[in-house]
Amino acid sequence: MDNFLNQFSRRYNFWAKLSAAFFYSIAVAVALNFFWEPGRMYSSGITGFAQVIHSLSLRYFPSPLSTSTLYFVLNIPIFVLGWFKIGHKFTFFTIVAVVLGAVMMHIVQPLNVHLDPLLAAIFGGVINGVGTGFALKNGISTGGLDIIGIVIRLKTGASYGKINILINLVIVVCAGFVFGWTRALYTALTIFINGQVIDGVYTRHQKMQAMIVTDHPKQIIAGIQNTMHRGITIIHDAEGAYAHSEKEILITIIDRSDLYDIHNIVYNCDRYAFMSVSEVAKVYGRFKEQTLV
């Protein structure tokens, strides 16, 4: 029975990741060809750089390079980085997502209509953000800055926000020179919206501290360690001020995406437990990142 469940879980996980990659490919193609290209603005990251090179090739090359081809080619060195620094399974699904994205960019034809640039910026950022966030939430990357950011975070524990901002600033400046500075403003807007939507959909990288005051610490500790494999600090001999009863305090660091699980664990083990949750700016020491491979 256990073997059957393990096989089912692996198959479900495989198809879930594949479906997420396919959903992302449609989202990025729609955002690019329905909104960004007609609105004459650039995306963020590798997609944006592919658009920049495509624009330059239209001006200076006899045979312009397509955005879809450039999107794939620019991701190749990043595939190598992910393969050796993150994991083979993770990189495999990243390659699948990028290949599907490049194919969909080619298949989905751009709209030949005049769009309000503000609407194009908003809808393009939202659609691509939802697709990218959904892919990340299912444990796959969409290539580009995703893998670079993951490698930086695994190696240093630091955010790659500054690098991300710097790269996207270059894209905004390129948009200003190619399309005019008004369009550069809309490019900055769609990049900002895209990032906010990704953060809203994908919350795995956001760390939280949970403090639990309980009469049943052993059950809660077992539930957390079996479900989320998190370390827990125990503070003994605490006292409740209302009933002056002896309590135990449990402190653990979790991902924001674990909030639902830890709430259920605490509620099922001790319905009268007190739990507070707060955001964590930085984690030092032996905090185990959930594996991506």
C-alpha positions as CSV (number, residue, x, y, z in Angstrom):
1,M,0.0,0.0,0.0
2,D,2.8,2.4,0.9
3,N,4.6,1.6,-2.4
4,F,1.4,2.4,-4.3
5,L,0.9,5.7,-2.5
6,N,4.5,6.7,-3.1
7,Q,4.2,5.9,-6.8
8,F,0.9,7.9,-7.0
9,S,2.5,10.8,-5.2
10,R,5.4,10.9,-7.6
11,R,3.2,10.7,-10.6
12,Y,0.9,13.4,-9.2
13,N,3.9,15.6,-8.5
14,F,5.2,15.1,-12.0
15,W,1.9,16.0,-13.7
16,A,1.4,19.0,-11.4
17,K,4.8,20.4,-12.3
18,L,4.2,19.7,-16.0
19,S,0.8,21.4,-15.8
20,A,2.3,24.4,-14.1
21,A,4.9,24.7,-16.8
22,F,2.2,24.6,-19.5
23,F,0.1,27.2,-17.7
24,Y,3.2,29.5,-17.4
25,S,4.0,29.1,-21.1
26,I,0.5,30.2,-22.0
27,A,0.6,33.1,-19.6
28,V,3.9,34.5,-20.8
29,A,2.9,34.2,-24.4
30,V,-0.4,36.0,-23.9
31,A,1.3,38.7,-21.8
32,L,4.0,39.2,-24.4
33,N,1.9,39.0,-27.6
34,F,-1.4,40.4,-26.5
35,F,-0.1,43.3,-24.2
36,W,3.6,44.0,-24.1
37,E,4.3,43.9,-27.9
38,P,1.2,45.9,-28.9
39,G,1.8,48.3,-26.0
40,R,5.5,48.7,-27.1
41,M,7.0,47.9,-23.7
42,Y,9.4,45.4,-22.2
43,S,9.0,42.6,-19.6
44,S,11.4,42.0,-16.8
45,G,14.4,39.6,-16.7
46,I,15.4,37.4,-19.5
47,T,12.1,37.9,-21.4
48,G,12.8,41.6,-21.4
49,F,16.3,41.2,-22.6
50,A,15.1,39.0,-25.4
51,Q,12.7,41.8,-26.4
52,V,15.5,44.3,-26.3
53,I,17.7,42.2,-28.6
54,H,14.8,41.6,-30.9
55,S,14.2,45.3,-31.2
56,L,17.8,46.0,-32.0
57,S,17.8,43.2,-34.6
58,L,14.8,44.8,-36.3
59,R,16.9,48.0,-36.7
60,Y,20.3,46.6,-37.5
61,F,20.1,43.0,-38.8
62,P,18.8,42.0,-42.2
63,S,17.1,39.0,-40.7
64,P,15.6,39.9,-37.2
65,L,15.9,37.4,-34.4
66,S,12.6,36.4,-32.9
67,T,11.9,37.0,-29.2
68,S,10.9,33.4,-28.6
69,T,14.3,32.1,-30.0
70,L,16.3,34.6,-28.0
71,Y,14.3,33.8,-24.8
72,F,15.4,30.2,-25.1
73,V,19.0,30.9,-26.1
74,L,19.6,33.4,-23.3
75,N,18.4,30.8,-20.8
76,I,20.9,28.1,-21.9
77,P,23.8,29.2,-19.7
78,I,21.3,29.6,-16.8
79,F,20.2,26.0,-17.3
80,V,23.9,24.9,-16.8
81,L,24.1,27.0,-13.6
82,G,20.9,25.4,-12.3
83,W,22.0,21.9,-13.2
84,F,25.2,22.1,-11.2
85,K,24.2,24.4,-8.4
86,I,20.5,23.6,-7.6
87,G,19.5,20.1,-8.9
88,H,18.8,18.0,-12.0
89,K,15.1,17.5,-11.4
90,F,14.5,21.2,-10.7
91,T,16.5,22.2,-13.8
92,F,14.7,19.6,-16.0
93,F,11.3,21.2,-15.3
94,T,12.8,24.6,-15.8
95,I,13.9,23.6,-19.2
96,V,10.4,22.2,-19.9
97,A,8.9,25.5,-18.8
98,V,11.3,27.6,-21.0
99,V,10.8,25.4,-24.0
100,L,7.1,25.5,-23.7
101,G,7.2,29.2,-23.2
102,A,9.3,29.7,-26.3
103,V,7.0,27.5,-28.4
104,M,3.9,29.3,-27.1
105,M,5.5,32.7,-27.9
106,H,5.9,31.5,-31.4
107,I,2.4,29.9,-31.8
108,V,0.4,32.7,-30.1
109,Q,0.3,35.5,-32.6
110,P,0.5,39.1,-31.5
111,L,-2.7,41.2,-31.5
112,N,-2.6,43.8,-34.3
113,V,-4.7,46.4,-32.4
114,H,-4.1,49.7,-30.6
115,L,-4.1,49.2,-26.8
116,D,-4.1,51.8,-24.1
117,P,-0.5,51.5,-22.8
118,L,-1.7,51.7,-19.2
119,L,-4.0,48.7,-19.6
120,A,-1.3,46.8,-21.5
121,A,1.1,47.4,-18.6
122,I,-1.4,46.3,-16.0
123,F,-2.8,43.2,-17.8
124,G,0.6,42.1,-19.0
125,G,2.1,42.3,-15.6
126,V,-0.8,40.6,-13.9
127,I,-1.1,37.7,-16.4
128,N,2.7,37.0,-16.4
129,G,2.9,37.4,-12.7
130,V,0.2,34.8,-12.1
131,G,1.8,32.3,-14.5
132,T,5.3,32.8,-13.0
133,G,4.0,32.7,-9.4
134,F,2.0,29.5,-10.1
135,A,5.1,27.9,-11.6
136,L,7.3,28.8,-8.6
137,K,4.6,27.7,-6.2
138,N,4.7,24.2,-7.8
139,G,8.4,24.0,-7.4
140,I,9.6,24.9,-10.9
141,S,11.4,27.9,-12.2
142,T,10.7,29.9,-15.3
143,G,14.4,30.3,-16.0
144,G,16.3,33.6,-16.1
145,L,16.5,35.6,-12.8
146,D,14.6,32.9,-10.9
147,I,17.6,30.5,-11.0
148,I,20.1,33.2,-10.4
149,G,18.1,34.4,-7.3
150,I,17.8,30.9,-5.9
151,V,21.5,30.2,-6.3
152,I,22.4,33.5,-4.5
153,R,19.9,32.7,-1.7
154,L,21.2,29.2,-1.3
155,K,24.9,30.4,-1.2
156,T,24.6,33.5,0.9
157,G,21.1,33.5,2.4
158,A,20.7,37.1,1.1
159,S,18.0,38.5,-1.1
160,Y,18.8,39.1,-4.8
161,G,16.5,42.1,-4.9
162,K,19.3,44.6,-5.7
163,I,20.5,42.5,-8.6
164,N,17.0,42.1,-9.9
165,I,16.4,45.9,-9.6
166,L,19.6,46.7,-11.4
167,I,18.9,44.3,-14.3
168,N,15.4,45.6,-14.7
169,L,16.6,49.2,-14.5
170,V,18.8,48.4,-17.6
171,I,15.6,47.1,-19.4
172,V,13.7,50.3,-18.5
173,V,16.5,52.5,-19.9
174,C,16.5,50.4,-23.1
175,A,12.8,50.9,-23.4
176,G,13.3,54.6,-23.1
177,F,15.9,54.7,-25.9
178,V,13.9,52.4,-28.2
179,F,10.3,53.4,-27.6
180,G,10.5,56.8,-25.8
181,W,10.6,57.6,-22.1
182,T,6.9,57.5,-21.7
183,R,7.0,53.9,-22.7
184,A,9.9,53.4,-20.3
185,L,7.5,54.5,-17.5
186,Y,5.0,51.9,-18.6
187,T,7.7,49.3,-18.7
188,A,8.7,50.1,-15.1
189,L,5.0,49.9,-14.2
190,T,4.5,46.4,-15.7
191,I,7.7,45.2,-14.1
192,F,6.5,46.4,-10.7
193,I,3.1,44.9,-11.1
194,N,4.6,41.6,-12.3
195,G,6.8,41.4,-9.2
196,Q,4.0,42.2,-6.8
197,V,1.7,39.6,-8.3
198,I,4.5,37.0,-8.2
199,D,5.0,37.8,-4.5
200,G,1.3,37.5,-3.9
201,V,1.0,34.1,-5.6
202,Y,4.4,32.6,-4.6
203,T,5.0,33.0,-0.8
204,R,7.5,30.2,-0.2
205,H,10.5,32.4,0.2
206,Q,8.9,34.6,2.9
207,K,9.9,33.5,6.4
208,M,7.7,33.6,9.4
209,Q,8.3,33.0,13.2
210,A,5.6,31.1,15.0
211,M,5.5,31.2,18.8
212,I,3.1,28.6,20.4
213,V,2.1,28.5,24.0
214,T,0.6,25.1,24.8
215,D,-0.2,22.4,27.3
216,H,0.6,19.6,24.8
217,P,4.1,20.4,23.4
218,K,5.0,16.8,22.5
219,Q,2.1,16.3,20.1
220,I,2.6,19.6,18.4
221,I,6.4,19.0,18.1
222,A,5.8,15.6,16.5
223,G,3.2,17.1,14.1
224,I,5.5,19.9,12.9
225,Q,8.6,17.7,12.6
226,N,6.7,15.0,10.7
227,T,4.9,17.4,8.3
228,M,7.3,20.3,7.8
229,H,10.7,19.0,9.1
230,R,11.3,22.2,11.0
231,G,13.6,22.7,14.0
232,I,11.8,23.9,17.2
233,T,13.1,25.7,20.3
234,I,11.4,24.7,23.6
235,I,11.1,27.1,26.5
236,H,10.1,25.2,29.7
237,D,8.3,26.3,32.8
238,A,6.3,29.2,31.4
239,E,3.2,30.3,33.4
240,G,-0.1,31.5,32.1
241,A,-1.1,34.7,33.9
242,Y,-4.9,33.9,33.9
243,A,-5.0,30.5,35.5
244,H,-1.3,30.4,36.7
245,S,-1.0,27.0,35.0
246,E,2.3,25.6,33.7
247,K,2.9,26.1,29.9
248,E,5.5,25.3,27.3
249,I,6.6,27.8,24.6
250,L,7.6,26.5,21.2
251,I,9.4,28.7,18.7
252,T,10.0,27.8,15.1
253,I,10.7,29.4,11.7
254,I,8.5,28.4,8.8
255,D,7.8,29.5,5.2
256,R,4.6,31.6,4.8
257,S,3.2,28.7,2.7
258,D,3.4,26.5,5.8
259,L,0.9,28.7,7.8
260,Y,-2.1,26.6,6.9
261,D,-0.4,23.4,7.9
262,I,1.0,24.6,11.2
263,H,-2.4,26.2,12.1
264,N,-4.1,22.8,11.6
265,I,-1.4,20.9,13.5
266,V,-1.7,23.2,16.6
267,Y,-5.5,23.3,16.5
268,N,-5.8,19.5,16.2
269,C,-3.3,18.9,19.1
270,D,-4.4,21.7,21.4
271,R,-7.5,23.8,20.7
272,Y,-6.7,26.1,23.6
273,A,-3.1,26.8,22.5
274,F,-2.0,30.4,21.9
275,M,0.0,31.0,18.7
276,S,1.4,34.2,17.3
277,V,3.0,34.6,13.9
278,S,5.3,37.4,12.7
279,E,7.3,38.2,9.6
280,V,11.1,37.5,9.8
281,A,13.5,39.9,8.1
282,K,16.5,37.7,8.2
283,V,17.4,34.1,9.3
284,Y,20.9,33.2,10.5
285,G,22.2,29.8,11.6
286,R,21.0,26.3,10.8
287,F,17.7,27.1,9.1
288,K,16.9,24.4,6.5
289,E,15.6,25.6,3.2
290,Q,12.9,23.3,1.7
291,T,14.6,21.3,-1.1
292,L,13.7,22.1,-4.7
293,V,15.1,18.8,-6.2
